Structures are given as structure tokens and as C-alpha cells.
Amino acid sequence: MKMRLRRQGIARSLAFLGIQAQLTRKALASGNQAGMAATLAEIKLGLKESHGDVRELLLHFRTCTNAEDLEHALNTTLSRCERQRAYPAA
């Protein structure tokens, strides 16, 4: 539930940033320096919030494994490393 809310928050933030980018383009086209400064400040804030949401989401994915999943994940990673190195890991 919490991670779904994080994903929804990230999606809302990206939509918000898209709108702010449009407003910045319009302000730039009209030479509105104050408008550009205001929307750039909003973009900066939105990026900061989104960064925090993405970090938390990634942290959740790194730590939410059970013992069965962990063994499978380790074997998968080991197999990928062996293929990339072209010789078996010791």
C-alpha cells in the first residue's frame, strides 16, 4: 500500500513537472523573466520531492525479500556475473 502511494506520488510529481516545463517555455517565449524564475523554483522543488520518493521506493525494493527470494536472487546474480566474465565464479 505504501509503495503504491509512492508510485502514485512520483507519477503526480512528473505530471506537475511537465506542466511547469510548459509554463517555463511560455514564459521564455514571452520574455517573462519573473514567470521563468517562479516556475524554475517550482521545478526545483518538484525534483527534490521526486528524488526522495524514488530513493525510498528503491530502498524498499532492495530490502523487501524473504529467504526464498533471496536465494533465487543471489543465484540469478551469480549466473549473470559468470556469463559476463565468461568463466565460473569460485
PyMOL Python script that loads the backbone (N, CA, C, O; Angstrom):
from pymol import cmd

cmd.read_pdbstr("""\
ATOM      1  N   MET A   1       0.825  -1.192   0.000  1.00  0.00           N
ATOM      2  CA  MET A   1       0.000   0.000   0.000  1.00  0.00           C
ATOM      3  C   MET A   1       0.873   1.262   0.000  1.00  0.00           C
ATOM      4  O   MET A   1       0.656   2.186  -0.784  1.00  0.00           O
ATOM      5  N   LYS A   2       1.857   1.276   0.891  1.00  0.00           N
ATOM      6  CA  LYS A   2       2.722   2.462   0.982  1.00  0.00           C
ATOM      7  C   LYS A   2       3.496   2.680  -0.317  1.00  0.00           C
ATOM      8  O   LYS A   2       3.649   3.816  -0.767  1.00  0.00           O
ATOM      9  N   MET A   3       3.983   1.592  -0.919  1.00  0.00           N
ATOM     10  CA  MET A   3       4.755   1.729  -2.156  1.00  0.00           C
ATOM     11  C   MET A   3       3.865   2.160  -3.314  1.00  0.00           C
ATOM     12  O   MET A   3       4.305   2.896  -4.197  1.00  0.00           O
ATOM     13  N   ARG A   4       2.609   1.703  -3.312  1.00  0.00           N
ATOM     14  CA  ARG A   4       1.687   2.146  -4.360  1.00  0.00           C
ATOM     15  C   ARG A   4       1.476   3.653  -4.249  1.00  0.00           C
ATOM     16  O   ARG A   4       1.426   4.357  -5.257  1.00  0.00           O
ATOM     17  N   LEU A   5       1.354   4.138  -3.019  1.00  0.00           N
ATOM     18  CA  LEU A   5       1.208   5.580  -2.817  1.00  0.00           C
ATOM     19  C   LEU A   5       2.455   6.327  -3.278  1.00  0.00           C
ATOM     20  O   LEU A   5       2.358   7.423  -3.830  1.00  0.00           O
ATOM     21  N   ARG A   6       3.637   5.731  -3.048  1.00  0.00           N
ATOM     22  CA  ARG A   6       4.892   6.352  -3.516  1.00  0.00           C
ATOM     23  C   ARG A   6       4.889   6.451  -5.030  1.00  0.00           C
ATOM     24  O   ARG A   6       5.217   7.496  -5.593  1.00  0.00           O
ATOM     25  N   ARG A   7       4.513   5.342  -5.699  1.00  0.00           N
ATOM     26  CA  ARG A   7       4.489   5.351  -7.166  1.00  0.00           C
ATOM     27  C   ARG A   7       3.502   6.393  -7.682  1.00  0.00           C
ATOM     28  O   ARG A   7       3.789   7.106  -8.644  1.00  0.00           O
ATOM     29  N   GLN A   8       2.337   6.476  -7.039  1.00  0.00           N
ATOM     30  CA  GLN A   8       1.348   7.477  -7.443  1.00  0.00           C
ATOM     31  C   GLN A   8       1.886   8.884  -7.215  1.00  0.00           C
ATOM     32  O   GLN A   8       1.648   9.784  -8.020  1.00  0.00           O
ATOM     33  N   GLY A   9       2.608   9.069  -6.121  1.00  0.00           N
ATOM     34  CA  GLY A   9       3.214  10.368  -5.839  1.00  0.00           C
ATOM     35  C   GLY A   9       4.235  10.751  -6.893  1.00  0.00           C
ATOM     36  O   GLY A   9       4.307  11.905  -7.315  1.00  0.00           O
ATOM     37  N   ILE A  10       5.022   9.774  -7.313  1.00  0.00           N
ATOM     38  CA  ILE A  10       6.020  10.033  -8.354  1.00  0.00           C
ATOM     39  C   ILE A  10       5.324  10.391  -9.664  1.00  0.00           C
ATOM     40  O   ILE A  10       5.751  11.310 -10.363  1.00  0.00           O
ATOM     41  N   ALA A  11       4.258   9.673  -9.997  1.00  0.00           N
ATOM     42  CA  ALA A  11       3.520   9.967 -11.227  1.00  0.00           C
ATOM     43  C   ALA A  11       2.930  11.378 -11.183  1.00  0.00           C
ATOM     44  O   ALA A  11       2.988  12.106 -12.174  1.00  0.00           O
ATOM     45  N   ARG A  12       2.368  11.764 -10.044  1.00  0.00           N
ATOM     46  CA  ARG A  12       1.825  13.122  -9.905  1.00  0.00           C
ATOM     47  C   ARG A  12       2.937  14.162 -10.031  1.00  0.00           C
ATOM     48  O   ARG A  12       2.756  15.199 -10.669  1.00  0.00           O
ATOM     49  N   SER A  13       4.078  13.881  -9.425  1.00  0.00           N
ATOM     50  CA  SER A  13       5.195  14.821  -9.493  1.00  0.00           C
ATOM     51  C   SER A  13       5.673  15.003 -10.926  1.00  0.00           C
ATOM     52  O   SER A  13       5.971  16.120 -11.348  1.00  0.00           O
ATOM     53  N   LEU A  14       5.746  13.908 -11.673  1.00  0.00           N
ATOM     54  CA  LEU A  14       6.171  14.004 -13.068  1.00  0.00           C
ATOM     55  C   LEU A  14       5.172  14.798 -13.899  1.00  0.00           C
ATOM     56  O   LEU A  14       5.567  15.588 -14.757  1.00  0.00           O
ATOM     57  N   ALA A  15       3.885  14.594 -13.651  1.00  0.00           N
ATOM     58  CA  ALA A  15       2.866  15.376 -14.364  1.00  0.00           C
ATOM     59  C   ALA A  15       3.002  16.854 -14.014  1.00  0.00           C
ATOM     60  O   ALA A  15       2.915  17.716 -14.889  1.00  0.00           O
ATOM     61  N   PHE A  16       3.215  17.143 -12.733  1.00  0.00           N
ATOM     62  CA  PHE A  16       3.403  18.514 -12.278  1.00  0.00           C
ATOM     63  C   PHE A  16       4.617  19.143 -12.959  1.00  0.00           C
ATOM     64  O   PHE A  16       4.558  20.284 -13.419  1.00  0.00           O
ATOM     65  N   LEU A  17       5.717  18.392 -13.019  1.00  0.00           N
ATOM     66  CA  LEU A  17       6.930  18.915 -13.646  1.00  0.00           C
ATOM     67  C   LEU A  17       6.717  19.181 -15.131  1.00  0.00           C
ATOM     68  O   LEU A  17       7.267  20.138 -15.677  1.00  0.00           O
ATOM     69  N   GLY A  18       5.922  18.340 -15.784  1.00  0.00           N
ATOM     70  CA  GLY A  18       5.607  18.572 -17.192  1.00  0.00           C
ATOM     71  C   GLY A  18       4.845  19.874 -17.391  1.00  0.00           C
ATOM     72  O   GLY A  18       5.116  20.627 -18.325  1.00  0.00           O
ATOM     73  N   ILE A  19       3.895  20.129 -16.508  1.00  0.00           N
ATOM     74  CA  ILE A  19       3.136  21.381 -16.578  1.00  0.00           C
ATOM     75  C   ILE A  19       4.059  22.572 -16.329  1.00  0.00           C
ATOM     76  O   ILE A  19       3.973  23.588 -17.019  1.00  0.00           O
ATOM     77  N   GLN A  20       4.933  22.441 -15.348  1.00  0.00           N
ATOM     78  CA  GLN A  20       5.862  23.534 -15.044  1.00  0.00           C
ATOM     79  C   GLN A  20       6.807  23.789 -16.213  1.00  0.00           C
ATOM     80  O   GLN A  20       7.160  24.937 -16.482  1.00  0.00           O
ATOM     81  N   ALA A  21       7.218  22.742 -16.903  1.00  0.00           N
ATOM     82  CA  ALA A  21       8.085  22.920 -18.072  1.00  0.00           C
ATOM     83  C   ALA A  21       7.347  23.694 -19.163  1.00  0.00           C
ATOM     84  O   ALA A  21       7.933  24.559 -19.813  1.00  0.00           O
ATOM     85  N   GLN A  22       6.061  23.387 -19.367  1.00  0.00           N
ATOM     86  CA  GLN A  22       5.261  24.133 -20.351  1.00  0.00           C
ATOM     87  C   GLN A  22       5.158  25.606 -19.964  1.00  0.00           C
ATOM     88  O   GLN A  22       5.299  26.490 -20.809  1.00  0.00           O
ATOM     89  N   LEU A  23       4.911  25.861 -18.674  1.00  0.00           N
ATOM     90  CA  LEU A  23       4.819  27.251 -18.213  1.00  0.00           C
ATOM     91  C   LEU A  23       6.146  27.982 -18.403  1.00  0.00           C
ATOM     92  O   LEU A  23       6.166  29.163 -18.749  1.00  0.00           O
ATOM     93  N   THR A  24       7.250  27.276 -18.176  1.00  0.00           N
ATOM     94  CA  THR A  24       8.569  27.886 -18.360  1.00  0.00           C
ATOM     95  C   THR A  24       8.799  28.223 -19.828  1.00  0.00           C
ATOM     96  O   THR A  24       9.317  29.292 -20.152  1.00  0.00           O
ATOM     97  N   ARG A  25       8.413  27.307 -20.713  1.00  0.00           N
ATOM     98  CA  ARG A  25       8.556  27.573 -22.159  1.00  0.00           C
ATOM     99  C   ARG A  25       7.749  28.800 -22.580  1.00  0.00           C
ATOM    100  O   ARG A  25       8.227  29.634 -23.349  1.00  0.00           O
ATOM    101  N   LYS A  26       6.509  28.902 -22.061  1.00  0.00           N
ATOM    102  CA  LYS A  26       5.672  30.062 -22.397  1.00  0.00           C
ATOM    103  C   LYS A  26       6.289  31.348 -21.860  1.00  0.00           C
ATOM    104  O   LYS A  26       6.309  32.369 -22.548  1.00  0.00           O
ATOM    105  N   ALA A  27       6.787  31.295 -20.639  1.00  0.00           N
ATOM    106  CA  ALA A  27       7.416  32.483 -20.059  1.00  0.00           C
ATOM    107  C   ALA A  27       8.662  32.874 -20.846  1.00  0.00           C
ATOM    108  O   ALA A  27       8.932  34.058 -21.052  1.00  0.00           O
ATOM    109  N   LEU A  28       9.416  31.872 -21.280  1.00  0.00           N
ATOM    110  CA  LEU A  28      10.617  32.135 -22.080  1.00  0.00           C
ATOM    111  C   LEU A  28      10.248  32.769 -23.415  1.00  0.00           C
ATOM    112  O   LEU A  28      10.887  33.726 -23.852  1.00  0.00           O
ATOM    113  N   ALA A  29       9.220  32.236 -24.058  1.00  0.00           N
ATOM    114  CA  ALA A  29       8.798  32.759 -25.366  1.00  0.00           C
ATOM    115  C   ALA A  29       8.313  34.201 -25.257  1.00  0.00           C
ATOM    116  O   ALA A  29       8.490  34.990 -26.185  1.00  0.00           O
ATOM    117  N   SER A  30       7.707  34.542 -24.132  1.00  0.00           N
ATOM    118  CA  SER A  30       7.184  35.904 -23.977  1.00  0.00           C
ATOM    119  C   SER A  30       8.177  36.847 -23.301  1.00  0.00           C
ATOM    120  O   SER A  30       7.897  38.035 -23.140  1.00  0.00           O
ATOM    121  N   GLY A  31       9.338  36.317 -22.907  1.00  0.00           N
ATOM    122  CA  GLY A  31      10.343  37.144 -22.260  1.00  0.00           C
ATOM    123  C   GLY A  31      10.010  37.471 -20.816  1.00  0.00           C
ATOM    124  O   GLY A  31      10.535  38.438 -20.264  1.00  0.00           O
ATOM    125  N   ASN A  32       9.153  36.687 -20.202  1.00  0.00           N
ATOM    126  CA  ASN A  32       8.709  36.923 -18.824  1.00  0.00           C
ATOM    127  C   ASN A  32       9.718  36.324 -17.841  1.00  0.00           C
ATOM    128  O   ASN A  32       9.615  35.157 -17.465  1.00  0.00           O
ATOM    129  N   GLN A  33      10.678  37.127 -17.437  1.00  0.00           N
ATOM    130  CA  GLN A  33      11.737  36.664 -16.533  1.00  0.00           C
ATOM    131  C   GLN A  33      11.182  36.218 -15.177  1.00  0.00           C
ATOM    132  O   GLN A  33      11.613  35.199 -14.636  1.00  0.00           O
ATOM    133  N   ALA A  34      10.239  36.967 -14.634  1.00  0.00           N
ATOM    134  CA  ALA A  34       9.666  36.628 -13.326  1.00  0.00           C
ATOM    135  C   ALA A  34       8.922  35.293 -13.397  1.00  0.00           C
ATOM    136  O   ALA A  34       9.008  34.474 -12.483  1.00  0.00           O
ATOM    137  N   GLY A  35       8.201  35.091 -14.481  1.00  0.00           N
ATOM    138  CA  GLY A  35       7.483  33.821 -14.663  1.00  0.00           C
ATOM    139  C   GLY A  35       8.438  32.651 -14.779  1.00  0.00           C
ATOM    140  O   GLY A  35       8.196  31.581 -14.221  1.00  0.00           O
ATOM    141  N   MET A  36       9.530  32.859 -15.508  1.00  0.00           N
ATOM    142  CA  MET A  36      10.532  31.801 -15.633  1.00  0.00           C
ATOM    143  C   MET A  36      11.146  31.467 -14.285  1.00  0.00           C
ATOM    144  O   MET A  36      11.309  30.293 -13.951  1.00  0.00           O
ATOM    145  N   ALA A  37      11.484  32.476 -13.514  1.00  0.00           N
ATOM    146  CA  ALA A  37      12.098  32.254 -12.204  1.00  0.00           C
ATOM    147  C   ALA A  37      11.147  31.507 -11.281  1.00  0.00           C
ATOM    148  O   ALA A  37      11.561  30.608 -10.550  1.00  0.00           O
ATOM    149  N   ALA A  38       9.873  31.882 -11.317  1.00  0.00           N
ATOM    150  CA  ALA A  38       8.893  31.228 -10.445  1.00  0.00           C
ATOM    151  C   ALA A  38       8.713  29.762 -10.818  1.00  0.00           C
ATOM    152  O   ALA A  38       8.703  28.897  -9.942  1.00  0.00           O
ATOM    153  N   THR A  39       8.570  29.476 -12.108  1.00  0.00           N
ATOM    154  CA  THR A  39       8.354  28.078 -12.496  1.00  0.00           C
ATOM    155  C   THR A  39       9.619  27.250 -12.329  1.00  0.00           C
ATOM    156  O   THR A  39       9.534  26.062 -12.018  1.00  0.00           O
ATOM    157  N   LEU A  40      10.777  27.842 -12.524  1.00  0.00           N
ATOM    158  CA  LEU A  40      12.017  27.100 -12.278  1.00  0.00           C
ATOM    159  C   LEU A  40      12.162  26.739 -10.806  1.00  0.00           C
ATOM    160  O   LEU A  40      12.660  25.661 -10.480  1.00  0.00           O
ATOM    161  N   ALA A  41      11.736  27.620  -9.922  1.00  0.00           N
ATOM    162  CA  ALA A  41      11.764  27.312  -8.492  1.00  0.00           C
ATOM    163  C   ALA A  41      10.816  26.152  -8.180  1.00  0.00           C
ATOM    164  O   ALA A  41      11.142  25.283  -7.371  1.00  0.00           O
ATOM    165  N   GLU A  42       9.652  26.140  -8.816  1.00  0.00           N
ATOM    166  CA  GLU A  42       8.700  25.041  -8.625  1.00  0.00           C
ATOM    167  C   GLU A  42       9.269  23.724  -9.164  1.00  0.00           C
ATOM    168  O   GLU A  42       9.090  22.668  -8.557  1.00  0.00           O
ATOM    169  N   ILE A  43       9.947  23.797 -10.295  1.00  0.00           N
ATOM    170  CA  ILE A  43      10.565  22.598 -10.871  1.00  0.00           C
ATOM    171  C   ILE A  43      11.627  22.052  -9.922  1.00  0.00           C
ATOM    172  O   ILE A  43      11.699  20.845  -9.692  1.00  0.00           O
ATOM    173  N   LYS A  44      12.436  22.928  -9.382  1.00  0.00           N
ATOM    174  CA  LYS A  44      13.485  22.503  -8.453  1.00  0.00           C
ATOM    175  C   LYS A  44      12.881  21.805  -7.235  1.00  0.00           C
ATOM    176  O   LYS A  44      13.380  20.766  -6.804  1.00  0.00           O
ATOM    177  N   LEU A  45      11.825  22.366  -6.689  1.00  0.00           N
ATOM    178  CA  LEU A  45      11.155  21.762  -5.544  1.00  0.00           C
ATOM    179  C   LEU A  45      10.556  20.406  -5.917  1.00  0.00           C
ATOM    180  O   LEU A  45      10.685  19.438  -5.167  1.00  0.00           O
ATOM    181  N   GLY A  46       9.908  20.341  -7.070  1.00  0.00           N
ATOM    182  CA  GLY A  46       9.316  19.077  -7.525  1.00  0.00           C
ATOM    183  C   GLY A  46      10.356  17.992  -7.729  1.00  0.00           C
ATOM    184  O   GLY A  46      10.126  16.833  -7.385  1.00  0.00           O
ATOM    185  N   LEU A  47      11.502  18.365  -8.288  1.00  0.00           N
ATOM    186  CA  LEU A  47      12.579  17.397  -8.488  1.00  0.00           C
ATOM    187  C   LEU A  47      13.112  16.881  -7.151  1.00  0.00           C
ATOM    188  O   LEU A  47      13.392  15.691  -7.006  1.00  0.00           O
ATOM    189  N   LYS A  48      13.248  17.770  -6.190  1.00  0.00           N
ATOM    190  CA  LYS A  48      13.739  17.373  -4.872  1.00  0.00           C
ATOM    191  C   LYS A  48      12.783  16.375  -4.219  1.00  0.00           C
ATOM    192  O   LYS A  48      13.214  15.363  -3.666  1.00  0.00           O
ATOM    193  N   GLU A  49      11.484  16.666  -4.286  1.00  0.00           N
ATOM    194  CA  GLU A  49      10.493  15.759  -3.707  1.00  0.00           C
ATOM    195  C   GLU A  49      10.481  14.419  -4.431  1.00  0.00           C
ATOM    196  O   GLU A  49      10.402  13.369  -3.793  1.00  0.00           O
ATOM    197  N   SER A  50      10.557  14.448  -5.743  1.00  0.00           N
ATOM    198  CA  SER A  50      10.548  13.205  -6.524  1.00  0.00           C
ATOM    199  C   SER A  50      11.782  12.366  -6.234  1.00  0.00           C
ATOM    200  O   SER A  50      11.701  11.140  -6.148  1.00  0.00           O
ATOM    201  N   HIS A  51      12.910  13.019  -6.086  1.00  0.00           N
ATOM    202  CA  HIS A  51      14.147  12.308  -5.766  1.00  0.00           C
ATOM    203  C   HIS A  51      13.985  11.517  -4.473  1.00  0.00           C
ATOM    204  O   HIS A  51      14.375  10.352  -4.400  1.00  0.00           O
ATOM    205  N   GLY A  52      13.412  12.147  -3.459  1.00  0.00           N
ATOM    206  CA  GLY A  52      13.186  11.474  -2.185  1.00  0.00           C
ATOM    207  C   GLY A  52      12.249  10.291  -2.339  1.00  0.00           C
ATOM    208  O   GLY A  52      12.483   9.235  -1.750  1.00  0.00           O
ATOM    209  N   ASP A  53      11.185  10.454  -3.128  1.00  0.00           N
ATOM    210  CA  ASP A  53      10.247   9.351  -3.353  1.00  0.00           C
ATOM    211  C   ASP A  53      10.915   8.187  -4.065  1.00  0.00           C
ATOM    212  O   ASP A  53      10.699   7.030  -3.705  1.00  0.00           O
ATOM    213  N   VAL A  54      11.729   8.488  -5.075  1.00  0.00           N
ATOM    214  CA  VAL A  54      12.420   7.425  -5.822  1.00  0.00           C
ATOM    215  C   VAL A  54      13.408   6.695  -4.916  1.00  0.00           C
ATOM    216  O   VAL A  54      13.502   5.468  -4.962  1.00  0.00           O
ATOM    217  N   ARG A  55      14.140   7.440  -4.096  1.00  0.00           N
ATOM    218  CA  ARG A  55      15.079   6.795  -3.168  1.00  0.00           C
ATOM    219  C   ARG A  55      14.365   5.841  -2.231  1.00  0.00           C
ATOM    220  O   ARG A  55      14.818   4.718  -2.014  1.00  0.00           O
ATOM    221  N   GLU A  56      13.245   6.290  -1.676  1.00  0.00           N
ATOM    222  CA  GLU A  56      12.506   5.432  -0.754  1.00  0.00           C
ATOM    223  C   GLU A  56      11.960   4.197  -1.462  1.00  0.00           C
ATOM    224  O   GLU A  56      11.988   3.098  -0.910  1.00  0.00           O
ATOM    225  N   LEU A  57      11.468   4.377  -2.677  1.00  0.00           N
ATOM    226  CA  LEU A  57      10.953   3.248  -3.448  1.00  0.00           C
ATOM    227  C   LEU A  57      12.058   2.238  -3.743  1.00  0.00           C
ATOM    228  O   LEU A  57      11.848   1.032  -3.613  1.00  0.00           O
ATOM    229  N   LEU A  58      13.234   2.724  -4.141  1.00  0.00           N
ATOM    230  CA  LEU A  58      14.362   1.829  -4.421  1.00  0.00           C
ATOM    231  C   LEU A  58      14.834   1.117  -3.152  1.00  0.00           C
ATOM    232  O   LEU A  58      15.162  -0.069  -3.192  1.00  0.00           O
ATOM    233  N   LEU A  59      14.868   1.819  -2.054  1.00  0.00           N
ATOM    234  CA  LEU A  59      15.260   1.209  -0.791  1.00  0.00           C
ATOM    235  C   LEU A  59      14.298   0.087  -0.432  1.00  0.00           C
ATOM    236  O   LEU A  59      14.720  -0.969   0.040  1.00  0.00           O
ATOM    237  N   HIS A  60      13.016   0.309  -0.651  1.00  0.00           N
ATOM    238  CA  HIS A  60      12.023  -0.726  -0.371  1.00  0.00           C
ATOM    239  C   HIS A  60      12.290  -1.970  -1.218  1.00  0.00           C
ATOM    240  O   HIS A  60      12.244  -3.089  -0.707  1.00  0.00           O
ATOM    241  N   PHE A  61      12.565  -1.782  -2.498  1.00  0.00           N
ATOM    242  CA  PHE A  61      12.811  -2.928  -3.372  1.00  0.00           C
ATOM    243  C   PHE A  61      14.090  -3.673  -3.001  1.00  0.00           C
ATOM    244  O   PHE A  61      14.195  -4.880  -3.223  1.00  0.00           O
ATOM    245  N   ARG A  62      15.045  -2.969  -2.447  1.00  0.00           N
ATOM    246  CA  ARG A  62      16.293  -3.619  -2.048  1.00  0.00           C
ATOM    247  C   ARG A  62      16.144  -4.429  -0.774  1.00  0.00           C
ATOM    248  O   ARG A  62      16.898  -5.377  -0.553  1.00  0.00           O
ATOM    249  N   THR A  63      15.182  -4.070   0.070  1.00  0.00           N
ATOM    250  CA  THR A  63      15.097  -4.693   1.390  1.00  0.00           C
ATOM    251  C   THR A  63      13.888  -5.597   1.585  1.00  0.00           C
ATOM    252  O   THR A  63      13.753  -6.193   2.654  1.00  0.00           O
ATOM    253  N   CYS A  64      13.012  -5.725   0.610  1.00  0.00           N
ATOM    254  CA  CYS A  64      11.784  -6.495   0.835  1.00  0.00           C
ATOM    255  C   CYS A  64      11.865  -7.879   0.183  1.00  0.00           C
ATOM    256  O   CYS A  64      11.044  -8.209  -0.673  1.00  0.00           O
ATOM    257  N   THR A  65      12.820  -8.663   0.573  1.00  0.00           N
ATOM    258  CA  THR A  65      12.925 -10.021   0.083  1.00  0.00           C
ATOM    259  C   THR A  65      12.802 -10.981   1.254  1.00  0.00           C
ATOM    260  O   THR A  65      13.227 -10.682   2.371  1.00  0.00           O
ATOM    261  N   ASN A  66      12.214 -12.139   0.981  1.00  0.00           N
ATOM    262  CA  ASN A  66      12.206 -13.169   2.008  1.00  0.00           C
ATOM    263  C   ASN A  66      13.316 -14.155   1.691  1.00  0.00           C
ATOM    264  O   ASN A  66      13.996 -14.017   0.674  1.00  0.00           O
ATOM    265  N   ALA A  67      13.508 -15.148   2.549  1.00  0.00           N
ATOM    266  CA  ALA A  67      14.642 -16.066   2.392  1.00  0.00           C
ATOM    267  C   ALA A  67      14.605 -16.808   1.061  1.00  0.00           C
ATOM    268  O   ALA A  67      15.646 -16.990   0.430  1.00  0.00           O
ATOM    269  N   GLU A  68      13.427 -17.237   0.628  1.00  0.00           N
ATOM    270  CA  GLU A  68      13.333 -17.964  -0.645  1.00  0.00           C
ATOM    271  C   GLU A  68      13.692 -17.071  -1.819  1.00  0.00           C
ATOM    272  O   GLU A  68      14.414 -17.490  -2.724  1.00  0.00           O
ATOM    273  N   ASP A  69      13.195 -15.848  -1.809  1.00  0.00           N
ATOM    274  CA  ASP A  69      13.501 -14.904  -2.885  1.00  0.00           C
ATOM    275  C   ASP A  69      14.982 -14.534  -2.889  1.00  0.00           C
ATOM    276  O   ASP A  69      15.581 -14.345  -3.948  1.00  0.00           O
ATOM    277  N   LEU A  70      15.559 -14.434  -1.706  1.00  0.00           N
ATOM    278  CA  LEU A  70      16.961 -14.049  -1.595  1.00  0.00           C
ATOM    279  C   LEU A  70      17.864 -15.086  -2.261  1.00  0.00           C
ATOM    280  O   LEU A  70      18.786 -14.727  -2.993  1.00  0.00           O
ATOM    281  N   GLU A  71      17.607 -16.351  -2.016  1.00  0.00           N
ATOM    282  CA  GLU A  71      18.426 -17.404  -2.630  1.00  0.00           C
ATOM    283  C   GLU A  71      18.308 -17.352  -4.150  1.00  0.00           C
ATOM    284  O   GLU A  71      19.310 -17.445  -4.859  1.00  0.00           O
ATOM    285  N   HIS A  72      17.092 -17.206  -4.641  1.00  0.00           N
ATOM    286  CA  HIS A  72      16.885 -17.126  -6.088  1.00  0.00           C
ATOM    287  C   HIS A  72      17.590 -15.886  -6.661  1.00  0.00           C
ATOM    288  O   HIS A  72      18.230 -15.965  -7.709  1.00  0.00           O
ATOM    289  N   ALA A  73      17.471 -14.751  -5.974  1.00  0.00           N
ATOM    290  CA  ALA A  73      18.105 -13.518  -6.443  1.00  0.00           C
ATOM    291  C   ALA A  73      19.620 -13.656  -6.481  1.00  0.00           C
ATOM    292  O   ALA A  73      20.264 -13.193  -7.423  1.00  0.00           O
ATOM    293  N   LEU A  74      20.192 -14.292  -5.459  1.00  0.00           N
ATOM    294  CA  LEU A  74      21.645 -14.483  -5.434  1.00  0.00           C
ATOM    295  C   LEU A  74      22.101 -15.398  -6.562  1.00  0.00           C
ATOM    296  O   LEU A  74      23.107 -15.129  -7.219  1.00  0.00           O
ATOM    297  N   ASN A  75      21.359 -16.483  -6.786  1.00  0.00           N
ATOM    298  CA  ASN A  75      21.718 -17.398  -7.883  1.00  0.00           C
ATOM    299  C   ASN A  75      21.612 -16.708  -9.240  1.00  0.00           C
ATOM    300  O   ASN A  75      22.465 -16.905 -10.105  1.00  0.00           O
ATOM    301  N   THR A  76      20.586 -15.912  -9.427  1.00  0.00           N
ATOM    302  CA  THR A  76      20.420 -15.179 -10.683  1.00  0.00           C
ATOM    303  C   THR A  76      21.566 -14.202 -10.898  1.00  0.00           C
ATOM    304  O   THR A  76      22.110 -14.111 -11.999  1.00  0.00           O
ATOM    305  N   THR A  77      21.935 -13.474  -9.853  1.00  0.00           N
ATOM    306  CA  THR A  77      23.037 -12.522  -9.948  1.00  0.00           C
ATOM    307  C   THR A  77      24.354 -13.228 -10.229  1.00  0.00           C
ATOM    308  O   THR A  77      25.145 -12.767 -11.051  1.00  0.00           O
ATOM    309  N   LEU A  78      24.590 -14.336  -9.556  1.00  0.00           N
ATOM    310  CA  LEU A  78      25.813 -15.103  -9.774  1.00  0.00           C
ATOM    311  C   LEU A  78      25.878 -15.614 -11.210  1.00  0.00           C
ATOM    312  O   LEU A  78      26.932 -15.543 -11.843  1.00  0.00           O
ATOM    313  N   SER A  79      24.772 -16.124 -11.726  1.00  0.00           N
ATOM    314  CA  SER A  79      24.742 -16.600 -13.118  1.00  0.00           C
ATOM    315  C   SER A  79      25.040 -15.471 -14.095  1.00  0.00           C
ATOM    316  O   SER A  79      25.782 -15.658 -15.060  1.00  0.00           O
ATOM    317  N   ARG A  80      24.468 -14.310 -13.848  1.00  0.00           N
ATOM    318  CA  ARG A  80      24.714 -13.164 -14.736  1.00  0.00           C
ATOM    319  C   ARG A  80      26.185 -12.771 -14.704  1.00  0.00           C
ATOM    320  O   ARG A  80      26.768 -12.469 -15.745  1.00  0.00           O
ATOM    321  N   CYS A  81      26.790 -12.773 -13.522  1.00  0.00           N
ATOM    322  CA  CYS A  81      28.214 -12.436 -13.416  1.00  0.00           C
ATOM    323  C   CYS A  81      29.079 -13.452 -14.144  1.00  0.00           C
ATOM    324  O   CYS A  81      30.045 -13.088 -14.814  1.00  0.00           O
ATOM    325  N   GLU A  82      28.732 -14.720 -14.012  1.00  0.00           N
ATOM    326  CA  GLU A  82      29.506 -15.760 -14.705  1.00  0.00           C
ATOM    327  C   GLU A  82      29.428 -15.583 -16.212  1.00  0.00           C
ATOM    328  O   GLU A  82      30.435 -15.734 -16.904  1.00  0.00           O
ATOM    329  N   ARG A  83      28.247 -15.265 -16.731  1.00  0.00           N
ATOM    330  CA  ARG A  83      28.102 -15.049 -18.180  1.00  0.00           C
ATOM    331  C   ARG A  83      28.905 -13.839 -18.630  1.00  0.00           C
ATOM    332  O   ARG A  83      29.537 -13.869 -19.685  1.00  0.00           O
ATOM    333  N   GLN A  84      28.885 -12.776 -17.836  1.00  0.00           N
ATOM    334  CA  GLN A  84      29.612 -11.573 -18.213  1.00  0.00           C
ATOM    335  C   GLN A  84      31.121 -11.775 -18.170  1.00  0.00           C
ATOM    336  O   GLN A  84      31.850 -11.208 -18.984  1.00  0.00           O
ATOM    337  N   ARG A  85      31.578 -12.565 -17.241  1.00  0.00           N
ATOM    338  CA  ARG A  85      33.015 -12.799 -17.108  1.00  0.00           C
ATOM    339  C   ARG A  85      33.498 -13.950 -17.982  1.00  0.00           C
ATOM    340  O   ARG A  85      34.697 -14.087 -18.226  1.00  0.00           O
ATOM    341  N   ALA A  86      32.575 -14.771 -18.449  1.00  0.00           N
ATOM    342  CA  ALA A  86      32.865 -15.903 -19.323  1.00  0.00           C
ATOM    343  C   ALA A  86      33.604 -17.035 -18.637  1.00  0.00           C
ATOM    344  O   ALA A  86      34.159 -17.901 -19.313  1.00  0.00           O
ATOM    345  N   TYR A  87      33.626 -17.050 -17.312  1.00  0.00           N
ATOM    346  CA  TYR A  87      34.148 -18.193 -16.574  1.00  0.00           C
ATOM    347  C   TYR A  87      33.430 -18.284 -15.233  1.00  0.00           C
ATOM    348  O   TYR A  87      32.979 -17.267 -14.705  1.00  0.00           O
ATOM    349  N   PRO A  88      33.318 -19.485 -14.675  1.00  0.00           N
ATOM    350  CA  PRO A  88      32.543 -19.673 -13.443  1.00  0.00           C
ATOM    351  C   PRO A  88      33.169 -18.961 -12.246  1.00  0.00           C
ATOM    352  O   PRO A  88      34.388 -18.840 -12.124  1.00  0.00           O
ATOM    353  N   ALA A  89      32.289 -18.503 -11.379  1.00  0.00           N
ATOM    354  CA  ALA A  89      32.748 -17.903 -10.124  1.00  0.00           C
ATOM    355  C   ALA A  89      33.147 -19.025  -9.175  1.00  0.00           C
ATOM    356  O   ALA A  89      32.528 -20.089  -9.170  1.00  0.00           O
ATOM    357  N   ALA A  90      34.174 -18.791  -8.378  1.00  0.00           N
ATOM    358  CA  ALA A  90      34.640 -19.823  -7.452  1.00  0.00           C
ATOM    359  C   ALA A  90      33.806 -19.874  -6.204  1.00  0.00           C
ATOM    360  O   ALA A  90      34.067 -20.691  -5.320  1.00  0.00           O
TER     361      ALA A  90
END
""", "prot")
cmd.dss("prot")
cmd.show_as("cartoon", "prot")
cmd.util.cbc("prot")
cmd.orient("prot")
